[in-house]
Amino acid sequence: MLDLHLHSENFYNDLFNILFDWSLQNCNTTCQNTAGIDLIDSKNKTVLQVSATTTKQKVESTLAKLSKYADYSFKFISISKDADKLRKQKFKNPHKLKFDPSEDIYDVPGLLCIISSMPIEKLKTVYEFIKKELKNEPDPSKLESNLTTIINIISKEDWGQKTNSYENIPYEIEKKITYNQLDSARVLIEDYNIHYHRIEKIYSDFDKQGVNKSMSVLNCIRSEYLSFCKNQTPDQCFFSIIDIVKQKILSSSNYSGLPEEELELCVQILVVDAFIRCKIFKNPERL
């Protein structure tokens, strides 16, 4: 479960060392669960957080935990979305770390600008590194095809209890994770919420054909949530949903051929998507 999160940290650890000639190390491989930070360069007195949650609350909650790094610089890396708006905000920095939001908050578009202006030899180094690191990443077109297949299978199953009573009140993902006390599941949610738009596209394509797959799939996942939520901890409930959906797909007469690890990835993404759409777990903004 933690492999993808750890890989993201290691990827940005090595990439930033190449880009800026730093000496970063992954805190979570040397000292598990270091509060507030993922990467550290003791030589240059720099700490970094790698996060898929791009909110002011996330940055401030991290800064509040860094009392032992008061003489360090703090960097924040958004790996899921453009952080341009976040760079323009002011932040509470109780321990007075060196932190300039306009310069010290990174995102993919910003990194691409930095990379594109580098000398050709360094560009070659970055290219070879990224090529090596991403060679085992799932092909986007294959992932989309697999998700479409799984959505089709789920929508054809009879999952019993159905409900159309869903929340539509806006909320922050980080706040919902905390509110529902999801600790272990946090990693998957932060890693896979980036697929929301991919799922939305698949649902939209089906809708254009006059077939409402989203309602069927989300009803199925919610049905399992309602079965587990009263008798399990939040984390147990989250992973039980993934397990039972996966097992039901495997036993479906409509299932064929998809490797189990690819199936697992697709189900995890769909359950995270149901969480993002507030079909499972409580909305912290509910009146």
VENVEN-V742444 format. One record per residue. N is the residue number from 1. RES is the residue in three letters. PHI is phi as a letter, one per 20 degrees, with the letter a starting at -180 (* if undefined). OMEGA is omega in whole degrees, -180 to 180 (none if undefined). BURIAL is I if it has 9 or more other C-alpha atoms within 8 Angstrom, else O. Layout:
n->N res->RES phi->PHI omega->OMEGA burial->BURIAL
n->N res->RES phi->PHI omega->OMEGA burial->BURIAL
This chain:
n->1 res->MET phi->* omega->-176 burial->O
n->2 res->LEU phi->e omega->-174 burial->O
n->3 res->ASP phi->g omega->-177 burial->O
n->4 res->LEU phi->f omega->179 burial->O
n->5 res->HIS phi->f omega->-180 burial->I
n->6 res->LEU phi->f omega->178 burial->I
n->7 res->HIS phi->f omega->178 burial->O
n->8 res->SER phi->f omega->178 burial->I
n->9 res->GLU phi->f omega->-179 burial->I
n->10 res->ASN phi->f omega->178 burial->I
n->11 res->PHE phi->f omega->-179 burial->I
n->12 res->TYR phi->f omega->174 burial->I
n->13 res->ASN phi->g omega->-177 burial->I
n->14 res->ASP phi->f omega->180 burial->I
n->15 res->LEU phi->f omega->-178 burial->I
n->16 res->PHE phi->f omega->175 burial->I
n->17 res->ASN phi->f omega->178 burial->I
n->18 res->ILE phi->f omega->-175 burial->I
n->19 res->LEU phi->f omega->-170 burial->I
n->20 res->PHE phi->d omega->-179 burial->O
n->21 res->ASP phi->l omega->177 burial->O
n->22 res->TRP phi->e omega->179 burial->I
n->23 res->SER phi->c omega->-177 burial->I
n->24 res->LEU phi->f omega->170 burial->I
n->25 res->GLN phi->c omega->179 burial->O
n->26 res->ASN phi->e omega->-179 burial->I
n->27 res->CYS phi->f omega->-173 burial->I
n->28 res->ASN phi->f omega->174 burial->I
n->29 res->THR phi->e omega->180 burial->O
n->30 res->THR phi->d omega->179 burial->O
n->31 res->CYS phi->b omega->-172 burial->O
n->32 res->GLN phi->g omega->173 burial->O
n->33 res->ASN phi->l omega->173 burial->O
n->34 res->THR phi->f omega->-172 burial->I
n->35 res->ALA phi->f omega->169 burial->O
n->36 res->GLY phi->n omega->-177 burial->I
n->37 res->ILE phi->c omega->177 burial->I
n->38 res->ASP phi->d omega->-175 burial->I
n->39 res->LEU phi->c omega->-180 burial->I
n->40 res->ILE phi->b omega->173 burial->I
n->41 res->ASP phi->d omega->-177 burial->I
n->42 res->SER phi->f omega->-180 burial->O
n->43 res->LYS phi->f omega->-179 burial->O
n->44 res->ASN phi->e omega->179 burial->O
n->45 res->LYS phi->l omega->-179 burial->I
n->46 res->THR phi->c omega->175 burial->I
n->47 res->VAL phi->c omega->-178 burial->I
n->48 res->LEU phi->c omega->170 burial->I
n->49 res->GLN phi->d omega->177 burial->I
n->50 res->VAL phi->d omega->-173 burial->I
n->51 res->SER phi->b omega->172 burial->I
n->52 res->ALA phi->e omega->179 burial->I
n->53 res->THR phi->d omega->-173 burial->I
n->54 res->THR phi->d omega->-179 burial->I
n->55 res->THR phi->c omega->176 burial->O
n->56 res->LYS phi->f omega->-180 burial->I
n->57 res->GLN phi->g omega->-179 burial->O
n->58 res->LYS phi->f omega->-179 burial->I
n->59 res->VAL phi->f omega->-178 burial->I
n->60 res->GLU phi->f omega->179 burial->I
n->61 res->SER phi->f omega->177 burial->I
n->62 res->THR phi->f omega->-180 burial->I
n->63 res->LEU phi->g omega->-179 burial->I
n->64 res->ALA phi->f omega->-176 burial->I
n->65 res->LYS phi->e omega->-167 burial->O
n->66 res->LEU phi->d omega->-178 burial->I
n->67 res->SER phi->f omega->-178 burial->O
n->68 res->LYS phi->f omega->179 burial->O
n->69 res->TYR phi->d omega->-173 burial->O
n->70 res->ALA phi->f omega->-179 burial->I
n->71 res->ASP phi->e omega->-180 burial->O
n->72 res->TYR phi->e omega->168 burial->I
n->73 res->SER phi->e omega->180 burial->I
n->74 res->PHE phi->d omega->177 burial->I
n->75 res->LYS phi->c omega->180 burial->I
n->76 res->PHE phi->c omega->-177 burial->I
n->77 res->ILE phi->d omega->176 burial->I
n->78 res->SER phi->e omega->-176 burial->I
n->79 res->ILE phi->d omega->-175 burial->I
n->80 res->SER phi->d omega->-175 burial->I
n->81 res->LYS phi->b omega->177 burial->I
n->82 res->ASP phi->f omega->-177 burial->I
n->83 res->ALA phi->d omega->-175 burial->I
n->84 res->ASP phi->g omega->180 burial->O
n->85 res->LYS phi->f omega->-180 burial->O
n->86 res->LEU phi->f omega->-179 burial->I
n->87 res->ARG phi->f omega->-177 burial->I
n->88 res->LYS phi->e omega->-177 burial->O
n->89 res->GLN phi->e omega->174 burial->O
n->90 res->LYS phi->d omega->-173 burial->O
n->91 res->PHE phi->c omega->171 burial->O
n->92 res->LYS phi->f omega->-177 burial->O
n->93 res->ASN phi->c omega->-169 burial->I
n->94 res->PRO phi->f omega->-177 burial->O
n->95 res->HIS phi->d omega->172 burial->I
n->96 res->LYS phi->l omega->173 burial->O
n->97 res->LEU phi->f omega->175 burial->I
n->98 res->LYS phi->f omega->-175 burial->O
n->99 res->PHE phi->b omega->176 burial->O
n->100 res->ASP phi->d omega->-175 burial->O
n->101 res->PRO phi->g omega->-177 burial->I
n->102 res->SER phi->f omega->-177 burial->O
n->103 res->GLU phi->d omega->-168 burial->O
n->104 res->ASP phi->d omega->173 burial->I
n->105 res->ILE phi->d omega->-176 burial->I
n->106 res->TYR phi->d omega->171 burial->I
n->107 res->ASP phi->b omega->-176 burial->I
n->108 res->VAL phi->f omega->178 burial->I
n->109 res->PRO phi->g omega->180 burial->O
n->110 res->GLY phi->f omega->179 burial->O
n->111 res->LEU phi->f omega->178 burial->I
n->112 res->LEU phi->f omega->177 burial->O
n->113 res->CYS phi->f omega->179 burial->O
n->114 res->ILE phi->f omega->-178 burial->O
n->115 res->ILE phi->f omega->-176 burial->I
n->116 res->SER phi->f omega->-179 burial->O
n->117 res->SER phi->e omega->-177 burial->O
n->118 res->MET phi->e omega->174 burial->O
n->119 res->PRO phi->g omega->-173 burial->O
n->120 res->ILE phi->g omega->-179 burial->O
n->121 res->GLU phi->f omega->178 burial->O
n->122 res->LYS phi->f omega->175 burial->O
n->123 res->LEU phi->g omega->179 burial->I
n->124 res->LYS phi->f omega->179 burial->O
n->125 res->THR phi->f omega->179 burial->I
n->126 res->VAL phi->f omega->-180 burial->I
n->127 res->TYR phi->f omega->-179 burial->O
n->128 res->GLU phi->f omega->179 burial->O
n->129 res->PHE phi->f omega->-178 burial->I
n->130 res->ILE phi->f omega->178 burial->O
n->131 res->LYS phi->g omega->179 burial->O
n->132 res->LYS phi->f omega->-175 burial->O
n->133 res->GLU phi->f omega->-173 burial->O
n->134 res->LEU phi->e omega->-175 burial->O
n->135 res->LYS phi->f omega->-180 burial->O
n->136 res->ASN phi->d omega->178 burial->O
n->137 res->GLU phi->f omega->180 burial->O
n->138 res->PRO phi->f omega->177 burial->O
n->139 res->ASP phi->f omega->-176 burial->O
n->140 res->PRO phi->g omega->-179 burial->O
n->141 res->SER phi->f omega->179 burial->O
n->142 res->LYS phi->f omega->179 burial->O
n->143 res->LEU phi->f omega->180 burial->I
n->144 res->GLU phi->f omega->178 burial->I
n->145 res->SER phi->f omega->179 burial->O
n->146 res->ASN phi->f omega->179 burial->I
n->147 res->LEU phi->f omega->178 burial->I
n->148 res->THR phi->f omega->179 burial->I
n->149 res->THR phi->f omega->-178 burial->O
n->150 res->ILE phi->f omega->177 burial->I
n->151 res->ILE phi->f omega->178 burial->I
n->152 res->ASN phi->f omega->-178 burial->I
n->153 res->ILE phi->f omega->-178 burial->I
n->154 res->ILE phi->g omega->-175 burial->I
n->155 res->SER phi->f omega->-178 burial->I
n->156 res->LYS phi->e omega->-177 burial->O
n->157 res->GLU phi->e omega->174 burial->O
n->158 res->ASP phi->e omega->-175 burial->O
n->159 res->TRP phi->d omega->175 burial->O
n->160 res->GLY phi->m omega->-172 burial->O
n->161 res->GLN phi->g omega->179 burial->O
n->162 res->LYS phi->c omega->174 burial->O
n->163 res->THR phi->b omega->176 burial->O
n->164 res->ASN phi->d omega->-176 burial->O
n->165 res->SER phi->e omega->-177 burial->O
n->166 res->TYR phi->d omega->176 burial->O
n->167 res->GLU phi->e omega->175 burial->O
n->168 res->ASN phi->c omega->-178 burial->O
n->169 res->ILE phi->e omega->-180 burial->O
n->170 res->PRO phi->f omega->180 burial->O
n->171 res->TYR phi->b omega->175 burial->I
n->172 res->GLU phi->e omega->-178 burial->O
n->173 res->ILE phi->g omega->-179 burial->O
n->174 res->GLU phi->g omega->-179 burial->O
n->175 res->LYS phi->f omega->180 burial->I
n->176 res->LYS phi->f omega->178 burial->I
n->177 res->ILE phi->g omega->-179 burial->I
n->178 res->THR phi->f omega->-179 burial->I
n->179 res->TYR phi->g omega->-178 burial->I
n->180 res->ASN phi->e omega->176 burial->I
n->181 res->GLN phi->l omega->178 burial->O
n->182 res->LEU phi->e omega->-178 burial->I
n->183 res->ASP phi->e omega->179 burial->I
n->184 res->SER phi->f omega->-178 burial->O
n->185 res->ALA phi->f omega->-180 burial->I
n->186 res->ARG phi->g omega->-177 burial->I
n->187 res->VAL phi->f omega->180 burial->I
n->188 res->LEU phi->f omega->-178 burial->I
n->189 res->ILE phi->f omega->-180 burial->I
n->190 res->GLU phi->f omega->-180 burial->I
n->191 res->ASP phi->f omega->-169 burial->I
n->192 res->TYR phi->d omega->178 burial->I
n->193 res->ASN phi->f omega->178 burial->I
n->194 res->ILE phi->f omega->-179 burial->I
n->195 res->HIS phi->e omega->-178 burial->I
n->196 res->TYR phi->g omega->-176 burial->I
n->197 res->HIS phi->f omega->176 burial->O
n->198 res->ARG phi->f omega->177 burial->O
n->199 res->ILE phi->f omega->180 burial->I
n->200 res->GLU phi->g omega->179 burial->O
n->201 res->LYS phi->f omega->180 burial->O
n->202 res->ILE phi->f omega->178 burial->I
n->203 res->TYR phi->g omega->-179 burial->I
n->204 res->SER phi->f omega->179 burial->O
n->205 res->ASP phi->f omega->177 burial->O
n->206 res->PHE phi->f omega->-180 burial->I
n->207 res->ASP phi->g omega->179 burial->I
n->208 res->LYS phi->f omega->178 burial->O
n->209 res->GLN phi->e omega->180 burial->O
n->210 res->GLY phi->n omega->-179 burial->O
n->211 res->VAL phi->d omega->-178 burial->O
n->212 res->ASN phi->e omega->-180 burial->I
n->213 res->LYS phi->f omega->-175 burial->I
n->214 res->SER phi->g omega->-179 burial->O
n->215 res->MET phi->f omega->180 burial->O
n->216 res->SER phi->f omega->-177 burial->I
n->217 res->VAL phi->f omega->-178 burial->I
n->218 res->LEU phi->f omega->174 burial->I
n->219 res->ASN phi->f omega->-180 burial->I
n->220 res->CYS phi->f omega->-179 burial->I
n->221 res->ILE phi->f omega->179 burial->I
n->222 res->ARG phi->f omega->178 burial->I
n->223 res->SER phi->g omega->179 burial->I
n->224 res->GLU phi->f omega->177 burial->I
n->225 res->TYR phi->g omega->-179 burial->I
n->226 res->LEU phi->f omega->179 burial->O
n->227 res->SER phi->f omega->-173 burial->O
n->228 res->PHE phi->d omega->-166 burial->I
n->229 res->CYS phi->f omega->-176 burial->I
n->230 res->LYS phi->e omega->-172 burial->O
n->231 res->ASN phi->d omega->-179 burial->O
n->232 res->GLN phi->c omega->172 burial->I
n->233 res->THR phi->f omega->180 burial->O
n->234 res->PRO phi->g omega->179 burial->I
n->235 res->ASP phi->f omega->178 burial->I
n->236 res->GLN phi->g omega->179 burial->O
n->237 res->CYS phi->f omega->-178 burial->I
n->238 res->PHE phi->g omega->-177 burial->I
n->239 res->PHE phi->f omega->174 burial->I
n->240 res->SER phi->f omega->177 burial->I
n->241 res->ILE phi->g omega->179 burial->I
n->242 res->ILE phi->g omega->-177 burial->I
n->243 res->ASP phi->f omega->-175 burial->O
n->244 res->ILE phi->f omega->177 burial->I
n->245 res->VAL phi->f omega->178 burial->I
n->246 res->LYS phi->f omega->-178 burial->I
n->247 res->GLN phi->f omega->180 burial->O
n->248 res->LYS phi->f omega->177 burial->O
n->249 res->ILE phi->f omega->-180 burial->I
n->250 res->LEU phi->f omega->-178 burial->O
n->251 res->SER phi->e omega->-178 burial->O
n->252 res->SER phi->f omega->176 burial->I
n->253 res->SER phi->f omega->180 burial->O
n->254 res->ASN phi->e omega->-177 burial->O
n->255 res->TYR phi->e omega->176 burial->I
n->256 res->SER phi->b omega->161 burial->O
n->257 res->GLY phi->n omega->-175 burial->O
n->258 res->LEU phi->f omega->179 burial->O
n->259 res->PRO phi->g omega->-172 burial->O
n->260 res->GLU phi->f omega->-180 burial->O
n->261 res->GLU phi->f omega->177 burial->O
n->262 res->GLU phi->f omega->176 burial->I
n->263 res->LEU phi->f omega->-180 burial->I
n->264 res->GLU phi->g omega->180 burial->I
n->265 res->LEU phi->f omega->-179 burial->O
n->266 res->CYS phi->f omega->-180 burial->I
n->267 res->VAL phi->f omega->178 burial->I
n->268 res->GLN phi->g omega->180 burial->I
n->269 res->ILE phi->f omega->-179 burial->I
n->270 res->LEU phi->f omega->179 burial->I
n->271 res->VAL phi->f omega->175 burial->I
n->272 res->VAL phi->f omega->178 burial->I
n->273 res->ASP phi->f omega->178 burial->I
n->274 res->ALA phi->f omega->176 burial->I
n->275 res->PHE phi->f omega->-179 burial->I
n->276 res->ILE phi->f omega->-179 burial->I
n->277 res->ARG phi->f omega->178 burial->O
n->278 res->CYS phi->m omega->174 burial->I
n->279 res->LYS phi->e omega->175 burial->I
n->280 res->ILE phi->c omega->-178 burial->I
n->281 res->PHE phi->m omega->-169 burial->O
n->282 res->LYS phi->e omega->176 burial->I
n->283 res->ASN phi->e omega->-178 burial->I
n->284 res->PRO phi->f omega->-179 burial->O
n->285 res->GLU phi->e omega->-179 burial->O
n->286 res->ARG phi->f omega->-178 burial->O
n->287 res->LEU phi->f omega->none burial->O
